[in-house]
Each structure stands twice: as structure tokens, then as C-alpha cells.
Amino acid sequence: MDRTGKIVVLLKGYPRLSETFIAQELLGLERAGFELEIVAMRRPTDKKRHPVHDEIRARVSYLPEYLHEEPLRVLRALRKTCLLPGFGKALSSFWKDLKRDFSRNRFRRFGQAAVLVAEWPQGGKWLHAHFIHTPASVARYASEISGIPWSISAHAKDIWTSEDWDLAEKLQSADWGVTCTRVGYEKLSSLSGGRDVMHLSYHGLDLERFPHFDGQRPRRDGSDPTDPLRVLSVGRAVKKKGYDVLLKAFAKLPANLHWQFTHIGGGDELGSLKALAGELGISDRIVWKGSMDQRDVLAHYRDSDLFALACRITADGDRDGLPNVLVEAASQRLMAVSTTVSGISELFVDGENALLVESEDAEALSITLQRVMTDPDLRERLGVAAEARVRKDFDHHNSIHDLDRLFTEAWERRGI
């Protein structure tokens, strides 16, 4: 395959601490010989960045996040793109979508698509969008305007909070798509209108960044008040992570069971979670670390006894796919207690390499936490099994191989 052509990768925001799996994929594609250019719809808001972002060579540019902030840029783009043969088709799609979704967001996506096409990176031959909600809307309109083919990586929230009609029409437009959980694959495949467009590929983990942990964890069992058992969770403080349920489960533990909980991550719910911890009388047992880079997170995996994440499906349908932090923790032989939501059961089997409970059940979660807190042998056995599963089936080289094949086949099919 001639790889002199460039893949333009459209992201909602870049770089983001919570999307290391995307950065890892971008670096993997570059190492596989692809030339990339990154276009993001939002500028970064995180104060820190992971080391992997500094290894990515791709040039980064930004679309206008809000059209009114750069009106001349948008008007110039519309004037330029309205002369293209595909503009009418894209405008027709936009009006059809607008009738079902009359929102500023819909106008914004069309304007961003016009800017993307008008300022199309030199040498770009393909457009690939991460997330099937707003980035894919921009990509679809841009593809129709320009005639440049496009593909999708779909993940979690973007699948489950989008309307079926919106998903179906994007799947009819895209050349191919990939998603990272079987449950997401089945959902999207059911909407593809019979097209064999979707492919399942787990993100996997760069195991060179998460090498085997040779250390021996202390056999803490929560009986020593001077050396409490260390429970860790990594994730944004948002509703779908279920941290309120986890705190309630902690509050139900016996008073003579000694533990400390460390949370790593930012998020809009941090304030309310800290208040809830105070109401439950467990604030003195919790450390809120905020956002940290990947190296510091790795150190915490190795220094902890147990990982916990109480994922849920929210009222608007939002949910995780397969949280990458569960894969990371497992790579360090750190046993996890989690829920059966979405793709988690595709990594973990209850009682074999983790313990899983139904979401929203603080009582069951508390009982399960107590069980593993007091049993270091169980934690070690399940942690060893979890690491073996990750190192066998969740190496990120597998997902890069899948993407390499999909891009190669598509480019050959289209004569690019």
C-alpha cells in the first residue's frame, strides 16, 4: 500500500487525559507507517498531559469551537465550499437532520465541516472520526462536501446517547467503522441497514508502558488500623462511573475494617462526591488526588491492594464501554471489583479474574468489597488471572493490526 497519503483524524478535543486510548492508537498508527494530521473541535482544557502525547508527530489544528467566535473564518469557508459539487448533497443532509434536531449544535457541526474542507490539510486522502456523535456529524458533512471517504471509531457515550436515526445515517455514509465492545458492535450492526460496515476491535494496552509488576503486595486484610487496606479508583467524577454508589458501599463496611480509598481524576461531580463522603462520615478515609499523568497512575496501581469502579447506565443512556483503567489495573495484577455494565463482562468473568455485581446495588457492592478486603489470597489469585487475560488478549498491537488492515483494504478498494 502506498502510504504517502495522509489520514486526517478528527477528534472532539485534543489532547485529553481521559482519552489515552486514542493517543496510544495515534502513536501506533504512526509507528505502522501512516502519516496523520489531527484536527480537533475543541482546544485542550487539562493542565497536564500524558507522555504519549509528546511522542506523536502529527500536526494539530483546531476548528472554531463556536462559530460566532470566528465568523469571518466560517464565512470564508462557506463561500469556498459552496462551489464544490458535493455541497448541495451535504446541505440536503443537514436540513434533513435539522428537522429532527433543531439545535445550535447542528448548525455548529455544518459550519465546522465547511471549515474542515476549506482548510483541508495538504496530502490528506482519508478522514477518520473518533466518536460517532458530534465528530462523526462533522465528518459526514465534510465527506459529502468534499467527496473524501471517511471512517469511524465509535466508543461508548457516543453510541448510547445518540438517536438511532442519526447512527443509522452515519453508518450508511461511512466506508467502515470500528468499535471497542461487543455490545456496542451489536448495537451499531443492527442499525447498519445490512451493510457489513462495523468491526469489533478492543483498544488494548501498550504493555511496554505497563510492564509486568514483579513486586509483592503486603497481605493487608483491613485488621490493622495503622496499615489500612488501600483501595484505588481512576476515572472522571461523572455520573456513569457510579462513585456515589461506591461511597455508599464503603459507608456500609464494618467499623473495625480499616481501609483507605484513593481517587484519581477530575470531573464535575467531585464537589458533590466530597460532600456525600462527609455526610456518610468517611471523609477521613478518602484521598482525592485529582488528575494525574500516566506514570503517576501506574505507581498508584502498584501501591494499591484493590481496584474499584461502580459503573452504571445513566438516565440518558450514557455508559462506559470497557473502561481502559480496568485493563490498566489488571495489567499490574491489581484485582478489581466492578459491575456488569456494558463491556466490562467482556474483560472480566465474575469469580475467575474479578468480582462483579449489578450496578446501583450498594449493599451487594459493600458485601463484595468486604469479602476481598479480608482475603489477600483471593485478591492475588484473581489479580494473577486478570493480568494473564490482559497480556493474552488486550495487547494494543492487536487493535493497531486491525486498523492497519481496515485502512489498507479501504485504500486498495478505492484506489487511493
Secondary structure, 3 states (H helix, E strand, C coil): CCCCCEEEEEEEECCCHHHHHHHHHHHHHHHCCCEEEEEEEECCCCCCCCHHHHHCCCEEEECCCCHHHCHHHHHHHHHHHCCCCCHHHHHHHHHHHHHHCCCHHHHHHHHHHHHHHHCCCCCEEEEEEECCCHHHHHHHHHHHHHCCCEEEEECCHHHHCCCHHHHHHHHHHCCEEEECCHHHHHHHHCCCCCCCCEEECCCCECCCCCCCCCCCCCCCCCCCCCCCEEEEEECCCCHHHCHHHHHHHHHCCCCCCCEEEEEECCCCCHHHHHHHHHHHCCHHHEEEEECCCHHHHHHHHHHCCEEECCCCCCCCCCCCCCCHHHHHHHHCCCCEEEECCCCHHHHCCECCCEEEECCCCHHHHHHHHHHHHCCHHHHHHHHHHHHHHHHHHCEHHHHHHHHHHHHHHHHHHHCC
